[in-house]
Amino acid sequence: MTAVSSPRDRASRYRIEPTVMQALRSPRLLTREVLAGLVVALALIPEAIAFSIIAGVDPRVGLFSSFVMAVAISFLGGRPAMITAATGAIALVIAPVAREYGMDYFIATVMLGGLIQIVLALLGVAKLMRFIPRSVMVGFVNALAILIFTAQLPQLFDVPWLVYPLVAAGLAILFLMPRITKVIPAPLVTIVLITAVVVVFGWSVPNVGDQGELPESLPELFIPNVPFTLETLGIIAPFALAMAAVGLLESLMTAKLVDDITDTHSRKTREAWGQGVANVLSGVFGGMGGCAMIGQTMINVKASGARTRISTFLAGVFLLILVLALGDVVAIIPMAALVAVMILVSVATFDWHSIRLSTLRRMPKSETAVMLITVIATVWTHNLAIGVVLGVIAAMVMFARRVAHFATVTRTMKEESGEPTAHYEVVGELFFASSNDLTTQFEYVDDPARVVIDMTRSHIWDASTVAALDAVVTKYERHDKTVTILGLNDTAAALHQRLTGNLGADH
């Protein structure tokens, strides 16, 4: 008997502790959330500026977008502690709009992309996450770690030699600090100490201020001045649709990753429409849009230990405070400190168990191949969405090939009602891959006048199998032989009855 979960059971399944109220009542938990938000805000600044440059817009556009989206998703999202802000994937997708059509069309694209995400969320797109295999998820995580690491390489080439010992010192602090205390996040200690050393000794090394100009005023409402015509829709719709798809895929994959790290369940549908609303709000305030930030989420959840919406909300608030009120202080933070933090995040994110020789020997080759395809495609294109889609397609193809070999046909001769009868037993799952050669498994000429096909231990999944059975029956009828099909379960029988004889000419 199948148990039916009640609304209360489902609510408790999605209850993630500590809750916001529990954190607010606990000085220890609240301190952890506040410090985590501060660390993430510091890490967001150079990233947002860099992504603005990729998109071809003013750095303030990325910074304002990160502020608006982080604050909005802290209330609207379905995955507590996940960080949403301006991202490189979204910047790459919509960059041509800013370059070719200008800022008004760019913002209109962001807003339309958010609206499309809301519609997709209401249509239940989040439920498609169940079709992403574990091997694709592992490939996604490993590719993510590689991309986070490679994104730091420009900060390590053609720089003063002092950058290298500073990065090494930062990594040492990040490694040793958790062994001493976890009260203060190691990334925050690293940033403060490295900055203090650089300031005290007056060293000249690349800093946050070198990445771009920081804003000096609050974000303002921005209504795009574009004509509401089909021509405008034709220009922005393809980019908005691509933005919506990439943003949702990255956000839902990141949410699933955080679920696995924290052993909790999150509301994926709520996360999907929350991302859409956040993108619309980002556009309203002149932001470039975005999605879940995997690197910053890992800083928040893994490196800093945050678990509630407080850290996400404060990441946005601190970001605005830092760039407006403390812009001069933030500008002197050495990039070496942030690079060290991101390198540690990449190392912690990578699934090292997946590439151990013992694991590779035990794992089916098809699973390893899917993981590698996901990694290579993602790293090659710098687009996590493309990597995941290709990985899922590869997994489907390999699964179909593997299952195709599980269907067998066994022939025995029997006497039934005094007549010789050819009895065929079909075993396995029958679908387009396994049923294509079904017609070749029968002895049409040598069989007696009566043929029985027993389907008790098989199942019909699609029209291809019905067409194959119709072809078998037709071939026997051409030889004036009678075929009886037995053992179809109710679902398979209904499908066979509905489609048989209605699939066109048999060949």
C-alpha positions in Angstrom: 0.0 0.0 0.0 1.4 3.4 -1.0 1.6 6.1 1.6 0.2 9.5 0.7 2.1 12.4 2.1 0.0 15.1 3.8 0.6 18.9 3.3 2.1 18.9 6.8 4.6 16.1 5.8 5.6 18.1 2.7 6.0 21.3 4.7 8.3 19.5 7.2 10.3 18.0 4.3 11.1 21.5 3.1 11.7 23.0 6.5 15.4 23.8 6.6 17.0 24.4 10.0 18.3 26.6 11.4 15.5 28.9 10.4 15.8 32.7 10.2 14.1 33.0 13.6 16.3 30.4 15.2 19.4 32.3 13.8 18.1 35.6 15.1 17.7 34.2 18.6 21.2 32.6 18.6 24.2 35.0 18.8 26.5 32.3 17.6 24.4 31.5 14.5 23.6 35.1 13.8 27.3 36.0 13.9 28.1 33.2 11.5 25.4 34.4 9.1 26.5 38.1 9.3 30.2 37.3 8.7 29.3 35.0 5.9 27.3 37.7 4.2 30.2 40.1 4.6 32.7 37.7 3.0 30.4 37.0 0.1 29.8 40.8 -0.5 33.6 41.3 -0.7 33.9 38.5 -3.2 30.9 39.8 -5.2 32.5 43.1 -6.0 35.3 42.2 -8.4 33.1 39.5 -10.0 30.2 41.9 -10.6 32.7 44.4 -12.2 34.3 41.7 -14.3 30.9 40.4 -15.6 29.8 44.0 -16.4 32.9 44.3 -18.6 32.0 41.0 -20.3 28.5 42.3 -21.0 29.8 45.6 -22.3 28.1 47.8 -19.8 29.2 50.1 -17.0 30.5 48.3 -13.8 27.8 49.9 -11.8 25.2 47.9 -13.8 26.7 44.6 -12.5 27.0 45.9 -9.0 23.5 47.2 -8.8 22.2 44.0 -10.3 24.0 41.9 -7.7 22.6 44.0 -4.9 19.0 43.9 -6.1 19.0 40.2 -6.9 20.7 39.1 -3.7 18.2 41.0 -1.6 15.2 39.9 -3.7 16.1 36.2 -3.8 16.6 36.2 0.0 12.8 36.7 0.3 11.6 35.0 -2.9 13.9 32.1 -3.4 13.3 28.5 -2.5 16.9 27.6 -1.5 18.1 29.4 1.7 21.8 30.4 1.8 22.1 30.4 -2.0 23.7 33.5 -3.6 22.1 35.1 -6.6 23.8 38.0 -8.5 25.2 39.1 -11.8 26.9 36.1 -13.5 29.3 35.5 -16.4 27.0 33.0 -18.1 24.2 35.6 -18.3 26.6 38.3 -19.3 27.9 36.2 -22.2 24.4 35.4 -23.5 23.0 39.0 -23.5 26.3 40.9 -24.3 25.4 41.2 -28.1 22.3 43.2 -27.2 24.2 45.9 -25.4 26.9 46.0 -28.1 24.5 46.1 -31.1 21.3 47.8 -29.8 22.2 49.8 -26.7 21.3 50.0 -23.1 17.6 50.3 -23.4 17.2 47.1 -25.5 19.7 45.5 -23.1 17.5 46.2 -20.0 14.3 45.2 -21.9 16.0 41.9 -22.6 16.8 41.3 -19.0 13.2 42.1 -18.0 11.7 39.8 -20.6 14.1 37.1 -19.6 12.8 37.3 -16.0 9.2 37.2 -17.2 10.0 34.0 -19.3 11.5 32.4 -16.2 8.3 33.1 -14.2 6.2 31.5 -16.9 8.5 28.5 -17.1 8.4 28.1 -13.4 4.6 28.1 -13.4 4.7 25.5 -16.2 6.7 23.2 -13.8 10.1 23.3 -15.5 11.8 22.7 -12.2 10.4 19.2 -12.2 12.7 18.4 -15.1 15.6 18.3 -12.6 14.8 14.7 -11.8 16.0 13.7 -15.2 19.5 14.9 -14.6 21.6 11.8 -13.8 24.2 11.7 -11.0 27.1 11.4 -13.6 26.0 14.7 -15.1 25.8 16.3 -11.6 29.3 15.1 -10.8 30.5 16.5 -14.2 28.8 19.8 -13.5 30.5 20.1 -10.1 33.9 19.2 -11.5 33.5 21.6 -14.4 32.4 24.3 -12.1 35.5 23.8 -9.9 37.7 24.0 -13.0 36.0 27.2 -14.3 36.3 28.9 -10.9 40.0 28.1 -10.8 40.7 29.1 -14.4 38.8 32.4 -13.8 41.5 33.3 -11.3 44.4 32.8 -13.8 44.3 36.3 -15.3 45.1 37.6 -11.9 48.2 35.5 -11.7 49.8 36.4 -15.0 51.8 39.6 -15.8 51.5 40.7 -12.2 54.2 41.9 -9.6 56.0 39.0 -8.0 54.6 39.9 -4.6 51.2 38.6 -5.7 52.5 35.0 -5.6 53.6 35.0 -1.9 50.4 36.8 -1.0 48.3 34.2 -2.6 50.3 31.5 -1.0 49.9 33.2 2.4 46.2 33.5 1.8 45.9 29.8 1.1 47.9 29.0 4.2 45.5 31.1 6.3 42.4 29.5 4.7 43.8 26.0 5.4 45.0 26.6 9.0 42.3 29.0 10.3 39.5 26.4 10.6 41.8 24.2 12.7 42.1 27.0 15.2 38.6 28.4 15.2 35.5 28.4 13.0 33.8 31.3 14.8 35.1 33.8 12.3 35.1 32.7 8.6 38.5 31.9 7.3 37.9 33.9 4.1 37.2 37.1 6.1 40.4 36.6 8.1 42.4 36.1 4.9 41.0 39.2 3.3 41.6 41.4 6.4 45.1 40.1 7.1 46.4 40.2 3.5 45.0 43.8 3.0 46.6 44.9 6.3 50.0 43.6 5.3 49.8 45.2 1.9 48.8 48.6 3.4 51.4 48.5 6.2 54.3 47.8 3.9 52.9 50.0 1.1 53.2 47.3 -1.6 51.9 48.0 -5.0 49.8 45.1 -6.1 46.5 44.8 -8.2 43.5 45.6 -6.1 39.7 45.8 -6.4 39.9 49.4 -7.4 41.8 48.4 -10.5 38.9 46.3 -11.7 36.6 49.3 -12.5 34.9 52.4 -11.1 32.7 51.9 -8.0 29.2 53.6 -7.9 28.7 56.7 -5.7 24.9 56.8 -5.6 21.9 54.5 -5.1 20.4 52.6 -8.0 17.5 54.4 -9.7 14.4 53.2 -11.6 15.1 52.5 -15.2 12.3 52.2 -17.7 13.7 51.1 -21.1 12.8 53.5 -23.9 12.0 50.9 -26.6 9.0 50.7 -29.0 6.5 48.1 -27.9 6.4 46.4 -31.3 6.8 42.9 -32.8 10.1 44.1 -34.3 11.4 44.9 -30.8 10.2 41.5 -29.6 11.9 39.8 -32.5 15.2 41.5 -31.5 15.2 40.8 -27.8 13.2 37.5 -27.5 15.9 35.1 -28.7 18.4 36.6 -26.2 15.8 36.7 -23.4 14.8 33.1 -24.0 18.5 32.0 -23.9 19.1 34.0 -20.7 16.0 32.5 -19.1 17.1 28.9 -19.9 20.7 29.4 -18.9 19.8 31.2 -15.7 17.2 28.6 -14.6 19.5 25.7 -15.4 22.4 27.1 -13.4 20.2 28.1 -10.5 18.4 24.8 -10.2 21.7 22.8 -10.5 23.3 25.0 -7.9 20.2 24.6 -5.6 20.5 20.8 -6.0 24.2 21.0 -5.2 23.5 22.9 -2.0 20.8 20.4 -1.1 23.4 17.6 -1.3 25.9 19.5 0.7 23.5 20.4 3.5 21.4 17.2 3.3 18.2 19.2 3.0 15.4 19.7 0.4 14.5 23.0 -1.2 11.6 24.2 -3.2 12.8 24.2 -6.8 9.7 25.7 -8.3 9.7 28.6 -5.9 13.4 29.1 -6.7 12.6 29.2 -10.4 10.0 31.9 -10.2 12.0 33.7 -7.5 14.9 34.0 -10.0 12.5 35.4 -12.6 11.1 38.0 -10.3 14.6 39.0 -9.2 15.7 39.4 -12.8 12.6 41.6 -13.5 13.5 43.8 -10.5 17.1 43.9 -11.5 16.0 45.3 -14.9 13.7 47.8 -13.3 16.7 49.2 -11.4 19.0 49.2 -14.4 20.7 45.9 -13.6 22.1 43.3 -16.0 20.3 40.3 -14.5 21.9 37.1 -13.4 21.3 33.8 -11.7 22.7 31.7 -8.8 26.4 32.3 -8.3 28.1 29.0 -7.8 31.4 30.2 -6.5 29.9 32.7 -4.0 27.4 30.1 -2.9 30.2 27.7 -2.1 31.9 30.5 -0.2 28.7 31.1 1.8 27.7 27.5 2.4 31.0 25.6 2.5 33.7 28.1 3.5 31.6 30.2 5.8 29.0 27.7 7.0 25.9 29.9 6.4 22.6 28.1 6.3 19.8 30.8 6.3 18.4 33.6 4.2 20.1 36.1 6.5 23.5 35.6 4.8 22.0 36.1 1.3 20.1 39.2 2.4 23.2 40.7 4.1 25.4 39.9 1.2 23.3 42.2 -0.9 23.1 44.9 1.8 26.8 44.8 2.6 27.6 45.0 -1.1 25.7 48.2 -1.4 27.2 49.6 1.8 30.7 48.6 0.8 30.7 50.2 -2.6 28.9 53.4 -1.5 30.1 54.2 2.0 33.4 52.3 2.1 34.3 52.4 -1.6 37.8 53.8 -0.9 38.5 51.0 1.7 37.1 48.2 -0.6 39.2 49.5 -3.5 42.5 48.8 -1.7 41.7 45.1 -1.0 44.4 43.1 -2.9 43.0 40.8 -5.6 45.5 38.2 -4.3 43.3 37.7 -1.2 40.2 37.1 -3.3 42.1 34.9 -5.6 43.2 32.7 -2.7 39.6 32.4 -1.5 38.4 31.4 -4.9 41.2 28.8 -5.4 40.3 27.2 -2.1 36.6 27.2 -3.1 37.5 25.5 -6.4 39.5 22.8 -4.6 36.7 22.2 -2.1 34.1 22.1 -4.8 35.8 19.5 -7.0 34.7 15.9 -6.4 38.1 14.3 -6.0 36.5 10.9 -5.2 35.2 10.8 -8.8 38.6 10.6 -10.3 40.3 8.1 -8.0 41.5 5.0 -9.8 39.5 2.8 -7.4 36.3 4.7 -8.3 37.0 4.7 -12.0 37.6 0.9 -12.0 34.3 0.3 -10.2 32.2 2.8 -12.2 30.6 1.7 -15.5 32.5 3.2 -18.4 29.3 4.9 -19.7 28.9 6.8 -16.4 32.5 8.0 -16.5 32.1 9.0 -20.2 29.0 11.1 -19.4 30.9 12.8 -16.6 33.8 13.6 -18.9 31.5 14.8 -21.7 29.9 17.2 -19.2 33.2 18.5 -18.0 34.8 18.9 -21.4 31.8 20.6 -23.0 31.4 23.0 -20.0 35.0 23.9 -19.8 35.3 24.2 -23.6 32.3 26.5 -24.0 32.5 28.2 -20.6 28.8 27.6 -20.4 27.5 25.3 -17.7 24.1 25.0 -19.4 25.6 23.7 -22.6 27.7 21.2 -20.7 24.7 19.9 -18.7 22.4 19.6 -21.8 25.1 17.7 -23.7 25.7 15.5 -20.6 22.1 14.6 -20.3 21.8 13.8 -24.0 24.9 11.6 -23.8 23.4 9.8 -20.7 20.2 9.2 -22.6 21.9 7.8 -25.6 24.1 5.5 -23.5 21.2 4.4 -21.4 19.2 3.5 -24.5 22.1 1.5 -26.0 22.6 -0.4 -22.7 18.9 -1.2 -22.2 18.5 -2.1 -25.9 20.5 -5.3 -25.2 18.1 -6.5 -22.4 15.3 -7.5 -24.7 15.4 -11.1 -25.8 13.2 -13.5 -27.9 13.2 -17.2 -27.2 11.5 -19.7 -29.5 10.1 -23.1 -28.5 7.9 -25.6 -30.3 4.8 -27.0 -28.6 1.7 -29.0 -29.3 -1.5 -27.0 -28.4 -4.9 -28.5 -29.2 -3.3 -31.1 -31.3 -1.6 -28.5 -33.5 2.1 -27.7 -33.7 2.6 -24.2 -32.3 5.6 -21.9 -32.4 5.8 -20.3 -29.0 7.9 -17.1 -28.7 8.6 -15.5 -25.3 9.7 -11.9 -25.4 11.5 -10.7 -22.3 12.6 -7.1 -21.5 11.7 -3.4 -22.0 10.6 -2.7 -25.5 11.1 0.8 -26.9 12.6 2.4 -30.0 16.1 1.2 -29.3 15.3 -2.4 -28.3 12.4 -3.1 -30.7 14.0 -2.0 -33.9 15.4 -5.5 -34.6 12.3 -7.3 -33.1 11.1 -8.3 -36.6 14.3 -10.2 -37.3 13.8 -12.6 -34.3 11.0 -14.7 -35.8 11.1 -17.7 -38.3 8.3 -16.6 -40.6 8.9 -19.3 -43.3 9.7 -22.3 -41.0 7.1 -21.7 -38.3 3.9 -23.7 -38.4 0.5 -22.2 -39.1 -0.1 -21.2 -35.5 2.2 -18.8 -33.7 1.9 -17.5 -30.1 3.9 -14.4 -28.9 4.0 -14.3 -25.1 4.6 -10.7 -23.8 4.1 -11.5 -20.1 7.7 -10.7 -19.2 8.0 -7.6 -21.3 6.6 -4.1 -21.5 5.7 -1.9 -24.4 6.8 1.7 -24.0 6.3 3.5 -27.3 4.8 3.5 -30.8 7.9 2.0 -32.3 7.3 -1.2 -30.5 3.6 -1.3 -31.6 4.8 -0.8 -35.2 7.3 -3.6 -34.8 4.6 -6.0 -33.5 2.3 -5.0 -36.3 5.1 -5.7 -38.8 5.6 -9.2 -37.3 1.9 -10.0 -37.5 1.7 -8.7 -41.1 4.7 -10.9 -42.2 3.1 -14.0 -40.7 -0.2 -13.2 -42.4 1.5 -13.0 -45.7 2.5 -16.6 -45.2 -1.2 -17.5 -44.2 -0.2 -18.0 -40.5 -2.2 -17.0 -37.4 -0.5 -15.0 -34.7 -1.8 -14.6 -31.1 -0.3 -12.1 -28.7 -0.6 -12.9 -25.1 0.4 -11.4 -21.7 0.2 -7.7 -22.4 -0.4 -5.8 -19.1 -3.2 -3.3 -19.0 -1.1 -0.3 -19.9 0.7 -2.0 -22.8 -2.6 -3.5 -24.0 -4.2 -0.1 -24.1 -1.3 1.4 -26.0 -1.3 -1.5 -28.4 -5.0 -1.4 -29.0 -5.0 2.4 -29.5 -2.1 2.4 -32.0 -2.1 -1.0 -33.8 -3.1 -0.6 -37.5 -2.9 3.2 -37.3 0.8 3.7 -37.8 1.0 3.8 -41.6 2.2 1.2 -44.0 4.4 -1.7 -42.8 7.7 -2.2 -44.7 
